[in-house]
Amino acid sequence: MRYINNDLKDKTILITGGAGFIGSNLAFYFQKNHPDANVVVLDSFRSGETLSNGNLKSFGHFKNLIGFRGEIISGDINDKDLLLNLEVNYKFDYIFHEAAISDTTALEQDLMIKTNVNAYKDLLNLAIVHNANMIYASSAATYGNAESPQTVGRESPQNVYGFSKLSMDNISREYMKNSSISIVGLRYFNVYGKNEFFKNRTASMILQFGHQLLSGKNPRLFEGSNKILRDFVYIEDIIQANIKAMEPKKSGIYNVGTGKARSFQDIVDILQKELKTNFSCEYIPNPFVGSYQFHTKADIEITKWALNYEPAYSMEDGIKAYGPEIVKVYEEEVK
Ligand SMILES: NC(=O)c1ccc[n+]([C@@H]2O[C@H](COP(=O)([O-])OP(=O)(O)OC[C@H]3O[C@@H](n4cnc5c(N)ncnc54)[C@H](O)[C@@H]3O)[C@@H](O)[C@H]2O)c1
């Protein structure tokens, strides 16, 4: 579905992190709905290099871009020469900035701040030189254990990832004061959908439970999972918010969720229905008690006003739409 009237003919769009989950979905959105736009994907792609927690440093994967016909650049947003090259040799009209250390459990504070905060500032400067509107990924992790519903202005990050995203928002607010481009930070809540498989252990619990069920395993949930609630948002609504953020009523930092809190137990129950399985759940003690978000629910009132954003997918709708893809990825990559 196309979310703006402008056909974007001859517009040039940069998507950083375009080989990742959300970035690749954006790339395909433009290819399908705005075929006369020029889309440039920049991503560092995976190299096998890992962080101290054992997860990959970058999750970008060529398979997320199979069928994409735009330009693809393999490069690091921390590379100043690359950014200069982009500044001199391109003229972007819009920048969608998705590249980041997206692993919320990463412990490398130096790399996190450099990649998520410092490189973002360089990209903002590039956006200003090009007069390109900036749409970037912030996160619900900025809220940490702040009370629910999470509202912009009441942040309390509990890890360096959340801190890095809040720092991006702070920089953005400074730039919003006197720049002619629009700058929109989107605080995604828990996103799920196509092309998340290559995030490995950091993929959504919707995909992970789906694959547990398909492999014939009893789903393993934390005790009290009916009381652990999150705002899970389907990728299509994330795309909607990004595209509408190209023409915001006002620059700003906006939550992107469904405005509803759903439990981990709900996920498994809905998945069992969609995948036609009937396994009994196993409950294990929650080792994260004290450091875990137990209730997230995005306050989306301002987002609705500023972006004309209206979430279209309940968790039932999202899992129904995603179900065939969960099965396909299982058949192709896991089995
Ligand atoms: N998926 C979610 O639930 C969620 C929630 C809140 C915020 N976010 C944010 O949304 C954005 C996209 O997340 P995602 O889920 O698609 O994650 P992802 O890891 O799939 O995508 C991020 C991409 O950035 C690339 N990248 C990492 N470091 C880079 C670097 N130095 N230079 C160039 N590219 C680099 C990776 O290779 C990867 O392809 C991220 O900024 C993430 O922090 C995601």
The ligand as an SDF file (V2000), in Angstrom:
LIG
                    3D

 44 48  0  0  0  0  0  0  0  0999 V2000
   13.5510   -4.0640   15.2220 N   0  0  0  0  0  0  0  0  0  0  0  0
   13.1250   -3.4090   16.3010 C   0  0  0  0  0  0  0  0  0  0  0  0
   12.2820   -3.9240   17.0540 O   0  0  0  0  0  0  0  0  0  0  0  0
   13.6490   -2.0210   16.6120 C   0  0  0  0  0  0  0  0  0  0  0  0
   13.1080   -1.3620   17.7080 C   0  0  0  0  0  0  0  0  0  0  0  0
   13.5680   -0.0860   18.0000 C   0  0  0  0  0  0  0  0  0  0  0  0
   14.5320    0.4980   17.2120 C   0  0  0  0  0  0  0  0  0  0  0  0
   15.0840   -0.1870   16.1760 N   0  0  0  0  0  0  0  0  0  0  0  0
   16.1160    0.4920   15.3780 C   0  0  0  0  0  0  0  0  0  0  0  0
   15.7240    0.4410   14.0240 O   0  0  0  0  0  0  0  0  0  0  0  0
   16.8700    0.3800   13.1860 C   0  0  0  0  0  0  0  0  0  0  0  0
   16.7630   -0.8140   12.2770 C   0  0  0  0  0  0  0  0  0  0  0  0
   16.7020   -1.9770   13.1050 O   0  0  0  0  0  0  0  0  0  0  0  0
   16.5800   -3.4370   12.5310 P   0  0  0  0  0  0  0  0  0  0  0  0
   15.6680   -4.1700   13.4360 O   0  0  0  0  0  0  0  0  0  0  0  0
   16.2920   -3.3820   11.0770 O   0  0  0  0  0  0  0  0  0  0  0  0
   18.0480   -3.9840   12.8000 O   0  0  0  0  0  0  0  0  0  0  0  0
   19.1220   -4.5950   11.8170 P   0  0  0  0  0  0  0  0  0  0  0  0
   20.2920   -4.9440   12.6760 O   0  0  0  0  0  0  0  0  0  0  0  0
   18.5290   -5.6630   10.9840 O   0  0  0  0  0  0  0  0  0  0  0  0
   19.4850   -3.3690   10.8800 O   0  0  0  0  0  0  0  0  0  0  0  0
   20.5490   -2.4990   11.1200 C   0  0  0  0  0  0  0  0  0  0  0  0
   21.4670   -2.5300    9.9290 C   0  0  0  0  0  0  0  0  0  0  0  0
   22.5370   -1.5990   10.1360 O   0  0  0  0  0  0  0  0  0  0  0  0
   23.7160   -2.1640    9.6190 C   0  0  0  0  0  0  0  0  0  0  0  0
   24.8480   -1.5490   10.2930 N   0  0  0  0  0  0  0  0  0  0  0  0
   25.2750   -1.7560   11.5620 C   0  0  0  0  0  0  0  0  0  0  0  0
   26.3600   -1.0170   11.8070 N   0  0  0  0  0  0  0  0  0  0  0  0
   26.6320   -0.3170   10.6710 C   0  0  0  0  0  0  0  0  0  0  0  0
   27.6350    0.5930   10.2960 C   0  0  0  0  0  0  0  0  0  0  0  0
   28.6010    0.9540   11.1540 N   0  0  0  0  0  0  0  0  0  0  0  0
   27.6280    1.1130    9.0470 N   0  0  0  0  0  0  0  0  0  0  0  0
   26.6530    0.7380    8.1580 C   0  0  0  0  0  0  0  0  0  0  0  0
   25.6850   -0.1370    8.4600 N   0  0  0  0  0  0  0  0  0  0  0  0
   25.6720   -0.6620    9.6960 C   0  0  0  0  0  0  0  0  0  0  0  0
   23.5930   -3.6480    9.9010 C   0  0  0  0  0  0  0  0  0  0  0  0
   24.4120   -4.4240    9.0390 O   0  0  0  0  0  0  0  0  0  0  0  0
   22.1190   -3.8990    9.6970 C   0  0  0  0  0  0  0  0  0  0  0  0
   21.8710   -4.3340    8.3880 O   0  0  0  0  0  0  0  0  0  0  0  0
   18.0710    0.3600   14.1040 C   0  0  0  0  0  0  0  0  0  0  0  0
   18.5490    1.6750   14.2350 O   0  0  0  0  0  0  0  0  0  0  0  0
   17.4980   -0.1380   15.4120 C   0  0  0  0  0  0  0  0  0  0  0  0
   18.2590    0.3130   16.5140 O   0  0  0  0  0  0  0  0  0  0  0  0
   14.6530   -1.4330   15.8560 C   0  0  0  0  0  0  0  0  0  0  0  0
  1  2  1  0
  2  3  2  0
  2  4  1  0
  4  5  1  0
  4 44  2  0
  5  6  2  0
  6  7  1  0
  7  8  2  0
  8  9  1  0
  8 44  1  0
  9 10  1  0
  9 42  1  0
 10 11  1  0
 11 12  1  0
 11 40  1  0
 12 13  1  0
 13 14  1  0
 14 15  2  0
 14 16  1  0
 14 17  1  0
 17 18  1  0
 18 19  2  0
 18 20  1  0
 18 21  1  0
 21 22  1  0
 22 23  1  0
 23 24  1  0
 23 38  1  0
 24 25  1  0
 25 26  1  0
 25 36  1  0
 26 27  1  0
 26 35  1  0
 27 28  2  0
 28 29  1  0
 29 30  1  0
 29 35  2  0
 30 31  1  0
 30 32  2  0
 32 33  1  0
 33 34  2  0
 34 35  1  0
 36 37  1  0
 36 38  1  0
 38 39  1  0
 40 41  1  0
 40 42  1  0
 42 43  1  0
M  CHG  2   8   1  16  -1
M  END
$$$$
